[in-house]
């Protein structure tokens, strides 16, 4: 064997050198390193010829280097990498020789060339290149054209007709702020996102779930019977402002720390359960103004504790259903029916040839303008229908510093809700951005998206005169934005300009019924509930019971307790699932296909068979870290006893104990210190049991790490091999058995 030749040669050299002296630790390690490097120093041409000789004549010429065992990314780096391995071991030897004073460091280490300085022209070019990355508007704005503007103009006007009444509805109906707060909180931040955002069709604005969370916090403070607020509007605005500021801060920090991948923590099943429960909660909330029971609820809240939980409010509606204002209920039913029928008709007509024009019909804008005109002409307010009235806030820009004494006292109170809002908004926005980026063919950066959304919310928190609500991307609005012609963020800028202009038209909405605003909010609930049955049927047919349990658990926790409780519990459950899956190392028992040199998992190909009885060949399919290596020893033991089939720990073993174990390390690219320590303990355990442990396709850097931690000292160099063929030959020579089909 090569190791025996190297050992004999080393003894001869030592004898010729003169009298022997006690070997130092560094010289012993150098000899071991030289033996290990000799194992991997064969020419790659010899490896190819050796593999070709094992194959039938028809495959010998074309199959060399194309087997599944050798073409794996990890395997390819080590099969022909003898020279690389030799360099690593020689570097280690050189370091130790330097310690003994044999070779000067200056004679061995090459000097680095001096770093070239960039001139002004190169630096300016680099700055322009970087600016396109961090400020995406500088990339597409110079190529902006008039035809693109026409599409952006159409989309901007269409989206403004939807977003103006929607922002007013969310602010007044859900967040318990003035309607003008929704407009200001959407208009200016949209301009900020247009500068820093990477998604060109993303429509940012208020979200129903987040606005509801803001409103619930405001109601808890304002309706507290022990400490009633002296100025409810000011306290409500202070809570909304500090919450929006915290959301912007959290989102920006997540982006700067490059944590945009955290959106994968919330699965689609979890989001579906959460959003569905939020939809039902919103419907219960909005049923009160739609039935004309708002005044009754306010009077009860002054004398008793007002209902705060969703089921309590549902019980309130059922208990006082007889006191419903009939004109308000009829108006709500008619308005909601009109909006839903228009939505259904547009969805069907747009699928027909030439039916794309219906996308531009603003049914919400038509309902708001038409019913406001009728309410003013017929004086519906005299029949008990609540109207919008005079909107406070004025037409001046309400910008100021968001943190003062009044607002800072709520900082700790609002932080948990702000964190929940940031997580939910982040997931929705990134999903919407990726969907549009994939559809229109450009790259979307999750981290840059978080920074842009954080900056937009920080600007939104500066609306100190009216209060502010958090804004994030919406999937449905973004789809509408792209479908109506938006190709850049100029469409959002046009929407923002129209929204700011609409503030001067608010006096014309004096007679707008509040029930109409509630119907606009409930229209979102219709869209949410319409998608839920499809998701439930899909999970049921796929028998995805874990996802189904996650969805139903999130739904009931959110509905029965609170939005925060449901989301936090669901996120914890998701993290547990992620941790559970990450701690299970992906390992497979592999076997050789007959008459080939291809090694495949035995549970994926029935023709694959284990080469030598009692010899377990295991391929590790991922990088090793502290998280997934802890259970490696137990999983290898289960593979020894039960194979790849599922089994209960109490079942009788199906296999004999392994005489030798071969670990295929070709897919392991990185390994941390904890994984190395666990591998050392595993190697020592196998050695004490008398089981031979062999390593195949070990990365050169990992070989050096194995030497450092002491794994190579346990077995010696003859347990480290370039490929499986060499390992199987060594195992036969060691007397563990003969292969099923003798070929070594």
KEMI-235268 format. One record per residue (C-alpha): residue number from 1; residue in three letters; x, y, z. Coordinates in steps of 0.25 Angstrom, whole numbers, plus 5000, padded with zeros to 4 digits. Example, Ala and Ser with C-alpha at 12.3 -4.5 7.8 and 13.67 -1.06 7.14 Angstrom:
% KEMI-235268
   num   residuo      x      y      z
     1       ALA   5049   4982   5031
     2       SER   5055   4996   5029
***
This chain:
% KEMI-235268
   num   residuo      x      y      z
     1       UNK   5000   5000   5000
     2       UNK   5005   5014   4998
     3       UNK   5005   5017   5013
     4       UNK   5015   5005   5015
     5       UNK   5024   5010   5004
     6       UNK   5024   5024   5010
     7       UNK   5027   5018   5024
     8       UNK   5039   5010   5019
     9       UNK   5044   5022   5011
    10       UNK   5044   5030   5024
    11       UNK   5051   5020   5032
    12       UNK   5062   5019   5022
    13       UNK   5064   5034   5021
    14       UNK   5064   5034   5037
    15       UNK   5075   5023   5037
    16       UNK   5083   5030   5027
    17       UNK   5082   5043   5034
    18       UNK   5090   5038   5046
    19       UNK   5088   5035   5061
    20       UNK   5073   5035   5065
    21       UNK   5068   5045   5075
    22       UNK   5054   5046   5081
    23       UNK   5044   5050   5071
    24       UNK   5037   5063   5074
    25       UNK   5022   5065   5073
    26       UNK   5023   5074   5061
    27       UNK   5032   5064   5053
    28       UNK   5022   5052   5056
    29       UNK   5010   5061   5051
    30       UNK   5019   5064   5039
    31       UNK   5021   5049   5036
    32       UNK   5006   5047   5038
    33       UNK   5003   5058   5029
    34       UNK   5012   5053   5018
    35       UNK   5005   5040   5018
    36       UNK   4992   5046   5017
    37       UNK   4996   5055   5006
    38       UNK   5002   5042   4999
    39       UNK   4988   5036   4999
    40       UNK   4982   5047   4990
    41       UNK   4994   5050   4981
    42       UNK   4991   5041   4970
    43       UNK   4989   5046   4956
    44       UNK   4974   5049   4952
    45       UNK   4977   5041   4939
    46       UNK   4980   5029   4947
    47       UNK   4967   5030   4954
    48       UNK   4959   5031   4941
    49       UNK   4967   5019   4935
    50       UNK   4964   5011   4948
    51       UNK   4949   5014   4947
    52       UNK   4948   5012   4933
    53       UNK   4954   4998   4934
    54       UNK   4943   4994   4944
    55       UNK   4932   4997   4933
    56       UNK   4927   4989   4922
    57       UNK   4934   4992   4908
    58       UNK   4921   4999   4903
    59       UNK   4922   5009   4915
    60       UNK   4937   5010   4918
    61       UNK   4939   5021   4908
    62       UNK   4927   5030   4911
    63       UNK   4924   5027   4926
    64       UNK   4937   5031   4932
    65       UNK   4935   5043   4941
    66       UNK   4920   5043   4939
    67       UNK   4915   5033   4950
    68       UNK   4906   5038   4961
    69       UNK   4916   5036   4971
    70       UNK   4927   5044   4965
    71       UNK   4919   5055   4958
    72       UNK   4913   5060   4971
    73       UNK   4918   5074   4974
    74       UNK   4925   5070   4986
    75       UNK   4932   5058   4980
    76       UNK   4937   5065   4968
    77       UNK   4946   5074   4977
    78       UNK   4953   5063   4983
    79       UNK   4954   5051   4973
    80       UNK   4964   5058   4965
    81       UNK   4969   5068   4975
    82       UNK   4981   5061   4980
    83       UNK   4990   5073   4977
    84       UNK   4980   5082   4985
    85       UNK   4981   5073   4997
    86       UNK   4996   5072   4996
    87       UNK   4997   5087   4997
    88       UNK   4989   5088   5010
    89       UNK   4997   5077   5017
    90       UNK   5010   5084   5012
    91       UNK   5006   5097   5017
    92       UNK   5003   5091   5031
    93       UNK   5017   5084   5030
    94       UNK   5023   5097   5026
    95       UNK   5017   5104   5038
    96       UNK   5023   5094   5048
    97       UNK   5036   5094   5041
    98       UNK   5037   5109   5044
    99       UNK   5034   5106   5058
   100       UNK   5046   5097   5059
   101       UNK   5054   5108   5052
   102       UNK   5058   5100   5040
   103       UNK   5052   5109   5029
   104       UNK   5051   5124   5030
   105       UNK   5037   5130   5028
   106       UNK   5042   5140   5018
   107       UNK   5048   5130   5009
   108       UNK   5035   5122   5009
   109       UNK   5024   5132   5009
   110       UNK   5022   5140   4996
   111       UNK   5020   5155   4998
   112       UNK   5007   5161   4994
   113       UNK   5007   5171   4983
   114       UNK   5004   5185   4987
   115       UNK   4989   5189   4986
   116       UNK   4986   5197   4974
   117       UNK   4979   5210   4976
   118       UNK   4967   5214   4968
   119       UNK   4968   5227   4961
   120       UNK   4956   5237   4961
   121       UNK   4950   5232   4948
   122       UNK   4950   5218   4954
   123       UNK   4944   5222   4967
   124       UNK   4933   5230   4960
   125       UNK   4929   5218   4952
   126       UNK   4929   5209   4964
   127       UNK   4920   5220   4972
   128       UNK   4910   5220   4960
   129       UNK   4910   5205   4960
   130       UNK   4907   5204   4975
   131       UNK   4897   5215   4974
   132       UNK   4889   5207   4964
   133       UNK   4889   5196   4975
   134       UNK   4885   5204   4987
   135       UNK   4876   5214   4980
   136       UNK   4869   5206   4969
   137       UNK   4862   5218   4963
   138       UNK   4875   5222   4957
   139       UNK   4876   5210   4949
   140       UNK   4863   5211   4941
   141       UNK   4860   5226   4942
   142       UNK   4870   5229   4931
   143       UNK   4863   5220   4921
   144       UNK   4849   5225   4924
   145       UNK   4841   5227   4912
   146       UNK   4828   5233   4908
   147       UNK   4820   5220   4905
   148       UNK   4824   5215   4919
   149       UNK   4819   5228   4925
   150       UNK   4805   5225   4919
   151       UNK   4804   5212   4925
   152       UNK   4809   5217   4939
   153       UNK   4799   5229   4938
   154       UNK   4787   5220   4935
   155       UNK   4791   5210   4947
   156       UNK   4794   5222   4956
   157       UNK   4780   5228   4954
   158       UNK   4773   5215   4955
   159       UNK   4780   5211   4968
   160       UNK   4777   5225   4974
   161       UNK   4762   5223   4972
   162       UNK   4764   5210   4980
   163       UNK   4774   5215   4990
   164       UNK   4768   5228   4995
   165       UNK   4755   5222   5000
   166       UNK   4762   5210   5005
   167       UNK   4772   5218   5013
   168       UNK   4761   5226   5019
   169       UNK   4753   5214   5023
   170       UNK   4765   5207   5029
   171       UNK   4769   5219   5037
   172       UNK   4755   5222   5042
   173       UNK   4749   5209   5043
   174       UNK   4760   5200   5048
   175       UNK   4771   5209   5053
   176       UNK   4762   5219   5060
   177       UNK   4768   5231   5055
   178       UNK   4763   5242   5046
   179       UNK   4761   5238   5031
   180       UNK   4772   5249   5027
   181       UNK   4782   5241   5035
   182       UNK   4781   5229   5025
   183       UNK   4783   5238   5013
   184       UNK   4795   5245   5018
   185       UNK   4801   5232   5024
   186       UNK   4800   5226   5010
   187       UNK   4804   5238   5000
   188       UNK   4818   5243   5005
   189       UNK   4823   5229   5009
   190       UNK   4820   5224   4995
   191       UNK   4829   5234   4989
   192       UNK   4840   5229   4999
   193       UNK   4838   5215   4995
   194       UNK   4839   5219   4980
   195       UNK   4853   5223   4982
   196       UNK   4859   5212   4990
   197       UNK   4849   5200   4987
   198       UNK   4853   5189   4977
   199       UNK   4839   5185   4973
   200       UNK   4834   5194   4962
   201       UNK   4819   5189   4963
   202       UNK   4818   5188   4978
   203       UNK   4807   5197   4984
   204       UNK   4810   5201   4998
   205       UNK   4799   5206   5007
   206       UNK   4791   5202   5019
   207       UNK   4788   5188   5022
   208       UNK   4775   5183   5029
   209       UNK   4781   5174   5039
   210       UNK   4792   5184   5044
   211       UNK   4782   5196   5044
   212       UNK   4773   5187   5053
   213       UNK   4784   5184   5063
   214       UNK   4787   5199   5064
   215       UNK   4772   5201   5067
   216       UNK   4771   5191   5077
   217       UNK   4783   5197   5085
   218       UNK   4776   5211   5084
   219       UNK   4763   5205   5089
   220       UNK   4770   5199   5101
   221       UNK   4776   5212   5105
   222       UNK   4765   5221   5102
   223       UNK   4754   5212   5108
   224       UNK   4762   5208   5121
   225       UNK   4752   5210   5132
   226       UNK   4763   5212   5143
   227       UNK   4770   5223   5135
   228       UNK   4761   5229   5125
   229       UNK   4768   5238   5114
   230       UNK   4766   5253   5116
   231       UNK   4769   5255   5101
   232       UNK   4765   5242   5093
   233       UNK   4769   5247   5080
   234       UNK   4783   5252   5084
   235       UNK   4786   5239   5092
   236       UNK   4781   5231   5080
   237       UNK   4790   5238   5070
   238       UNK   4802   5237   5080
   239       UNK   4800   5222   5081
   240       UNK   4799   5221   5065
   241       UNK   4811   5230   5063
   242       UNK   4821   5223   5073
   243       UNK   4816   5209   5068
   244       UNK   4819   5213   5053
   245       UNK   4832   5218   5057
   246       UNK   4836   5205   5064
   247       UNK   4831   5197   5052
   248       UNK   4840   5206   5043
   249       UNK   4852   5204   5052
   250       UNK   4850   5189   5053
   251       UNK   4848   5187   5038
   252       UNK   4860   5196   5035
   253       UNK   4869   5188   5045
   254       UNK   4865   5175   5039
   255       UNK   4869   5180   5025
   256       UNK   4882   5185   5030
   257       UNK   4885   5172   5037
   258       UNK   4882   5165   5024
   259       UNK   4871   5157   5030
   260       UNK   4862   5157   5018
   261       UNK   4861   5142   5018
   262       UNK   4853   5142   5031
   263       UNK   4840   5142   5023
   264       UNK   4842   5127   5021
   265       UNK   4839   5125   5036
   266       UNK   4824   5128   5033
   267       UNK   4819   5117   5025
   268       UNK   4807   5119   5015
   269       UNK   4798   5110   5023
   270       UNK   4801   5119   5036
   271       UNK   4798   5132   5028
   272       UNK   4786   5126   5022
   273       UNK   4780   5123   5036
   274       UNK   4785   5136   5042
   275       UNK   4779   5145   5030
   276       UNK   4766   5137   5030
   277       UNK   4764   5139   5045
   278       UNK   4767   5154   5043
   279       UNK   4757   5155   5032
   280       UNK   4746   5149   5041
   281       UNK   4750   5159   5052
   282       UNK   4750   5170   5043
   283       UNK   4736   5166   5038
   284       UNK   4731   5166   5053
   285       UNK   4737   5179   5055
   286       UNK   4731   5186   5043
   287       UNK   4717   5179   5045
   288       UNK   4715   5189   5057
   289       UNK   4715   5202   5048
   290       UNK   4708   5194   5036
   291       UNK   4697   5192   5046
   292       UNK   4696   5206   5052
   293       UNK   4701   5201   5066
   294       UNK   4713   5210   5067
   295       UNK   4706   5220   5076
   296       UNK   4700   5209   5085
   297       UNK   4714   5202   5087
   298       UNK   4720   5216   5091
   299       UNK   4709   5218   5101
   300       UNK   4711   5205   5107
   301       UNK   4726   5207   5108
   302       UNK   4724   5220   5116
   303       UNK   4717   5212   5127
   304       UNK   4722   5198   5126
   305       UNK   4735   5191   5120
   306       UNK   4733   5191   5105
   307       UNK   4735   5178   5098
   308       UNK   4749   5176   5093
   309       UNK   4750   5162   5089
   310       UNK   4744   5158   5075
   311       UNK   4735   5148   5081
   312       UNK   4730   5158   5091
   313       UNK   4727   5168   5080
   314       UNK   4720   5157   5073
   315       UNK   4711   5154   5085
   316       UNK   4709   5169   5086
   317       UNK   4704   5170   5072
   318       UNK   4695   5157   5074
   319       UNK   4689   5163   5087
   320       UNK   4685   5176   5081
   321       UNK   4681   5172   5067
   322       UNK   4667   5177   5070
   323       UNK   4673   5191   5071
   324       UNK   4679   5192   5057
   325       UNK   4676   5204   5050
   326       UNK   4669   5199   5037
   327       UNK   4673   5210   5027
   328       UNK   4687   5208   5031
   329       UNK   4686   5193   5030
   330       UNK   4679   5194   5016
   331       UNK   4689   5204   5011
   332       UNK   4701   5195   5016
   333       UNK   4694   5182   5009
   334       UNK   4692   5190   4996
   335       UNK   4706   5196   4996
   336       UNK   4713   5183   4999
   337       UNK   4705   5175   4989
   338       UNK   4708   5185   4978
   339       UNK   4723   5184   4981
   340       UNK   4724   5169   4982
   341       UNK   4715   5167   4969
   342       UNK   4725   5177   4962
   343       UNK   4737   5169   4967
   344       UNK   4731   5156   4962
   345       UNK   4726   5162   4948
   346       UNK   4740   5168   4946
   347       UNK   4747   5155   4949
   348       UNK   4739   5148   4939
   349       UNK   4739   5158   4928
   350       UNK   4754   5160   4929
   351       UNK   4756   5146   4925
   352       UNK   4749   5147   4912
   353       UNK   4756   5152   4899
   354       UNK   4756   5167   4899
   355       UNK   4751   5168   4913
   356       UNK   4763   5175   4919
   357       UNK   4757   5189   4919
   358       UNK   4748   5185   4931
   359       UNK   4760   5186   4940
   360       UNK   4760   5201   4939
   361       UNK   4745   5202   4945
   362       UNK   4747   5208   4959
   363       UNK   4735   5202   4966
   364       UNK   4739   5207   4980
   365       UNK   4741   5221   4975
   366       UNK   4727   5220   4968
   367       UNK   4721   5215   4981
   368       UNK   4727   5226   4989
   369       UNK   4724   5238   4980
   370       UNK   4710   5233   4976
   371       UNK   4705   5230   4990
   372       UNK   4711   5243   4996
   373       UNK   4703   5250   4985
   374       UNK   4690   5243   4989
   375       UNK   4692   5244   5004
   376       UNK   4694   5259   5002
   377       UNK   4682   5261   4993
   378       UNK   4673   5252   5001
   379       UNK   4678   5256   5015
   380       UNK   4680   5242   5020
   381       UNK   4687   5247   5032
   382       UNK   4673   5251   5037
   383       UNK   4669   5236   5036
   384       UNK   4679   5232   5046
   385       UNK   4690   5229   5036
   386       UNK   4704   5233   5042
   387       UNK   4712   5242   5032
   388       UNK   4726   5246   5031
   389       UNK   4724   5260   5034
   390       UNK   4735   5271   5035
   391       UNK   4749   5264   5034
   392       UNK   4759   5270   5044
   393       UNK   4774   5270   5040
   394       UNK   4774   5282   5031
   395       UNK   4781   5283   5018
   396       UNK   4795   5287   5023
   397       UNK   4806   5277   5023
   398       UNK   4806   5270   5037
   399       UNK   4821   5267   5038
   400       UNK   4828   5267   5051
   401       UNK   4838   5260   5060
   402       UNK   4831   5247   5064
   403       UNK   4837   5245   5078
   404       UNK   4833   5254   5089
   405       UNK   4829   5253   5104
   406       UNK   4814   5249   5101
   407       UNK   4818   5238   5091
   408       UNK   4830   5233   5098
   409       UNK   4822   5228   5110
   410       UNK   4815   5218   5101
   411       UNK   4829   5212   5095
   412       UNK   4829   5200   5103
   413       UNK   4814   5197   5103
   414       UNK   4814   5197   5087
   415       UNK   4827   5190   5084
   416       UNK   4822   5176   5084
   417       UNK   4810   5180   5075
   418       UNK   4820   5187   5066
   419       UNK   4829   5175   5065
   420       UNK   4817   5166   5061
   421       UNK   4813   5177   5051
   422       UNK   4827   5177   5045
   423       UNK   4828   5162   5043
   424       UNK   4814   5161   5037
   425       UNK   4816   5173   5028
   426       UNK   4830   5168   5024
   427       UNK   4825   5155   5019
   428       UNK   4813   5160   5011
   429       UNK   4822   5171   5005
   430       UNK   4833   5161   5001
   431       UNK   4823   5151   4995
   432       UNK   4817   5162   4987
   433       UNK   4830   5168   4982
   434       UNK   4836   5154   4978
   435       UNK   4823   5151   4971
   436       UNK   4824   5163   4963
   437       UNK   4839   5162   4960
   438       UNK   4837   5148   4955
   439       UNK   4825   5152   4946
   440       UNK   4832   5164   4940
   441       UNK   4846   5159   4939
   442       UNK   4855   5167   4949
   443       UNK   4862   5164   4962
   444       UNK   4856   5167   4975
   445       UNK   4865   5169   4988
   446       UNK   4858   5165   5001
   447       UNK   4868   5173   5009
   448       UNK   4867   5185   5001
   449       UNK   4852   5184   5001
   450       UNK   4852   5184   5016
   451       UNK   4861   5196   5017
   452       UNK   4852   5203   5007
   453       UNK   4839   5199   5015
   454       UNK   4846   5203   5028
   455       UNK   4849   5217   5022
   456       UNK   4835   5219   5017
   457       UNK   4829   5215   5031
   458       UNK   4839   5225   5038
   459       UNK   4834   5236   5029
   460       UNK   4820   5232   5032
   461       UNK   4822   5233   5047
   462       UNK   4826   5248   5045
   463       UNK   4811   5251   5042
   464       UNK   4809   5256   5056
   465       UNK   4797   5265   5054
   466       UNK   4788   5254   5049
   467       UNK   4794   5241   5054
   468       UNK   4800   5230   5045
   469       UNK   4797   5216   5041
   470       UNK   4808   5206   5037
   471       UNK   4809   5203   5022
   472       UNK   4814   5191   5014
   473       UNK   4812   5185   5001
   474       UNK   4799   5178   4997
   475       UNK   4798   5166   4988
   476       UNK   4784   5170   4982
   477       UNK   4787   5184   4980
   478       UNK   4801   5181   4974
   479       UNK   4794   5171   4964
   480       UNK   4784   5182   4960
   481       UNK   4795   5192   4959
   482       UNK   4803   5183   4949
   483       UNK   4790   5179   4942
   484       UNK   4786   5193   4939
   485       UNK   4800   5197   4933
   486       UNK   4810   5200   4944
   487       UNK   4824   5198   4940
   488       UNK   4832   5207   4949
   489       UNK   4830   5214   4962
   490       UNK   4825   5226   4955
   491       UNK   4811   5220   4956
   492       UNK   4812   5220   4971
   493       UNK   4817   5234   4971
   494       UNK   4805   5238   4962
   495       UNK   4796   5231   4972
   496       UNK   4802   5239   4984
   497       UNK   4801   5252   4976
   498       UNK   4786   5249   4974
   499       UNK   4784   5245   4989
   500       UNK   4790   5258   4994
   501       UNK   4781   5266   4984
   502       UNK   4769   5258   4989
   503       UNK   4771   5264   5003
   504       UNK   4766   5278   4998
   505       UNK   4754   5271   4993
   506       UNK   4750   5265   5006
   507       UNK   4739   5276   5009
   508       UNK   4732   5270   4997
   509       UNK   4731   5257   5005
   510       UNK   4723   5263   5017
   511       UNK   4711   5254   5014
   512       UNK   4719   5241   5012
   513       UNK   4712   5230   5020
   514       UNK   4721   5223   5030
   515       UNK   4714   5210   5026
   516       UNK   4720   5211   5012
   517       UNK   4734   5212   5018
   518       UNK   4731   5200   5026
   519       UNK   4726   5193   5013
   520       UNK   4740   5196   5006
   521       UNK   4747   5189   5018
   522       UNK   4738   5177   5018
   523       UNK   4741   5176   5003
   524       UNK   4755   5172   5007
   525       UNK   4749   5161   5016
   526       UNK   4741   5155   5004
   527       UNK   4755   5154   4996
   528       UNK   4761   5147   5008
   529       UNK   4750   5137   5010
   530       UNK   4749   5134   4996
   531       UNK   4763   5129   4995
   532       UNK   4762   5120   5008
   533       UNK   4753   5108   5003
   534       UNK   4763   5106   4992
   535       UNK   4775   5106   5002
   536       UNK   4768   5096   5011
   537       UNK   4764   5087   5000
   538       UNK   4778   5087   4995
   539       UNK   4784   5083   5008
   540       UNK   4774   5072   5010
   541       UNK   4776   5066   4997
   542       UNK   4791   5067   4999
   543       UNK   4790   5060   5013
   544       UNK   4799   5071   5018
   545       UNK   4794   5069   5032
   546       UNK   4805   5077   5039
   547       UNK   4802   5090   5030
   548       UNK   4787   5087   5032
   549       UNK   4789   5087   5047
   550       UNK   4797   5099   5047
   551       UNK   4786   5107   5039
   552       UNK   4775   5102   5048
   553       UNK   4783   5105   5061
   554       UNK   4786   5119   5056
   555       UNK   4772   5122   5052
   556       UNK   4766   5118   5065
   557       UNK   4776   5124   5074
   558       UNK   4775   5137   5067
   559       UNK   4760   5137   5067
   560       UNK   4758   5132   5081
   561       UNK   4769   5141   5088
   562       UNK   4775   5152   5080
   563       UNK   4783   5154   5068
   564       UNK   4796   5156   5075
   565       UNK   4794   5142   5083
   566       UNK   4791   5135   5070
   567       UNK   4802   5140   5062
   568       UNK   4813   5139   5073
   569       UNK   4808   5124   5076
   570       UNK   4809   5121   5061
   571       UNK   4823   5127   5059
   572       UNK   4828   5119   5071
   573       UNK   4822   5106   5065
   574       UNK   4828   5109   5052
   575       UNK   4842   5112   5058
   576       UNK   4840   5098   5065
   577       UNK   4838   5091   5052
   578       UNK   4849   5099   5045
   579       UNK   4859   5095   5057
   580       UNK   4854   5080   5057
   581       UNK   4856   5079   5042
   582       UNK   4870   5086   5043
   583       UNK   4875   5077   5054
   584       UNK   4872   5064   5046
   585       UNK   4885   5062   5037
   586       UNK   4881   5058   5023
   587       UNK   4888   5044   5021
   588       UNK   4886   5033   5012
   589       UNK   4891   5018   5011
   590       UNK   4896   5017   4997
   591       UNK   4899   5004   4989
   592       UNK   4905   5001   4975
   593       UNK   4897   4999   4963
   594       UNK   4901   4985   4957
   595       UNK   4912   4985   4946
   596       UNK   4914   5000   4948
   597       UNK   4922   5009   4957
   598       UNK   4910   5018   4961
   599       UNK   4906   5019   4975
   600       UNK   4892   5023   4978
   601       UNK   4883   5023   4991
   602       UNK   4877   5009   4993
   603       UNK   4863   5014   4996
   604       UNK   4862   5022   4983
   605       UNK   4867   5011   4973
   606       UNK   4863   4996   4976
   607       UNK   4875   4991   4967
   608       UNK   4885   4998   4976
   609       UNK   4891   4988   4986
   610       UNK   4901   4989   4998
   611       UNK   4915   4985   4993
   612       UNK   4920   4977   5005
   613       UNK   4911   4971   5016
   614       UNK   4913   4978   5029
   615       UNK   4919   4990   5023
   616       UNK   4910   5002   5024
   617       UNK   4913   5013   5013
   618       UNK   4906   5026   5017
   619       UNK   4906   5039   5009
   620       UNK   4904   5052   5017
   621       UNK   4896   5061   5008
   622       UNK   4898   5075   5014
   623       UNK   4908   5084   5022
   624       UNK   4911   5080   5037
   625       UNK   4908   5090   5048
   626       UNK   4905   5089   5063
   627       UNK   4890   5089   5059
   628       UNK   4890   5076   5051
   629       UNK   4902   5068   5056
   630       UNK   4897   5066   5070
   631       UNK   4888   5055   5066
   632       UNK   4897   5049   5055
   633       UNK   4902   5038   5065
   634       UNK   4888   5033   5068
   635       UNK   4884   5034   5053
   636       UNK   4896   5025   5049
   637       UNK   4892   5015   5060
   638       UNK   4878   5014   5055
   639       UNK   4883   5012   5040
   640       UNK   4892   5001   5045
   641       UNK   4880   4994   5052
   642       UNK   4868   4997   5043
   643       UNK   4873   5003   5030
   644       UNK   4865   5014   5023
   645       UNK   4852   5008   5026
   646       UNK   4843   5015   5037
   647       UNK   4843   5008   5050
   648       UNK   4840   5009   5065
   649       UNK   4851   5009   5075
   650       UNK   4845   4997   5081
   651       UNK   4845   4988   5068
   652       UNK   4855   4977   5067
   653       UNK   4867   4981   5059
   654       UNK   4866   4977   5044
   655       UNK   4881   4977   5041
   656       UNK   4894   4972   5047
   657       UNK   4903   4982   5054
   658       UNK   4913   4989   5045
   659       UNK   4927   4984   5044
   660       UNK   4931   4996   5037
   661       UNK   4925   5010   5033
   662       UNK   4929   5018   5021
   663       UNK   4925   5033   5022
   664       UNK   4924   5040   5008
   665       UNK   4927   5054   5011
   666       UNK   4926   5060   4997
   667       UNK   4914   5068   4999
   668       UNK   4920   5074   5012
   669       UNK   4925   5088   5008
   670       UNK   4926   5095   5022
   671       UNK   4928   5089   5036
   672       UNK   4928   5097   5049
   673       UNK   4936   5095   5062
   674       UNK   4924   5088   5069
   675       UNK   4922   5078   5057
   676       UNK   4937   5075   5058
   677       UNK   4936   5072   5073
   678       UNK   4924   5063   5071
   679       UNK   4931   5056   5059
   680       UNK   4943   5053   5068
   681       UNK   4934   5047   5079
   682       UNK   4928   5039   5068
   683       UNK   4941   5034   5062
   684       UNK   4946   5030   5076
   685       UNK   4933   5023   5079
   686       UNK   4934   5014   5067
   687       UNK   4949   5012   5070
   688       UNK   4945   5007   5084
   689       UNK   4934   4998   5078
   690       UNK   4944   4992   5068
   691       UNK   4937   4997   5056
   692       UNK   4945   5003   5045
   693       UNK   4941   5017   5041
   694       UNK   4946   5022   5027
   695       UNK   4945   5035   5021
   696       UNK   4943   5037   5006
   697       UNK   4943   5050   4997
   698       UNK   4948   5058   5009
   699       UNK   4950   5073   5005
   700       UNK   4965   5077   5007
   701       UNK   4962   5088   5017
   702       UNK   4954   5078   5025
   703       UNK   4966   5068   5025
   704       UNK   4974   5079   5032
   705       UNK   4963   5081   5042
   706       UNK   4963   5066   5045
   707       UNK   4978   5066   5047
   708       UNK   4977   5078   5057
   709       UNK   4965   5072   5065
   710       UNK   4972   5058   5065
   711       UNK   4962   5050   5057
   712       UNK   4974   5045   5048
   713       UNK   4982   5040   5060
   714       UNK   4971   5030   5064
   715       UNK   4971   5022   5051
   716       UNK   4983   5027   5043
   717       UNK   4984   5030   5029
   718       UNK   4979   5017   5023
   719       UNK   4965   5021   5027
   720       UNK   4964   5033   5018
   721       UNK   4961   5031   5003
   722       UNK   4959   5038   4990
   723       UNK   4947   5030   4985
   724       UNK   4938   5019   4989
   725       UNK   4946   5009   4980
   726       UNK   4959   5011   4988
   727       UNK   4951   5010   5001
   728       UNK   4945   4997   4997
   729       UNK   4958   4991   4993
   730       UNK   4964   4995   5007
   731       UNK   4953   4989   5014
   732       UNK   4955   4976   5006
   733       UNK   4969   4976   5010
   734       UNK   4966   4978   5024
   735       UNK   4958   4966   5024
   736       UNK   4944   4971   5027
   737       UNK   4938   4963   5015
   738       UNK   4938   4962   5000
   739       UNK   4929   4970   4991
   740       UNK   4916   4964   4986
   741       UNK   4922   4964   4972
   742       UNK   4937   4963   4973
   743       UNK   4944   4974   4965
   744       UNK   4955   4979   4974
***
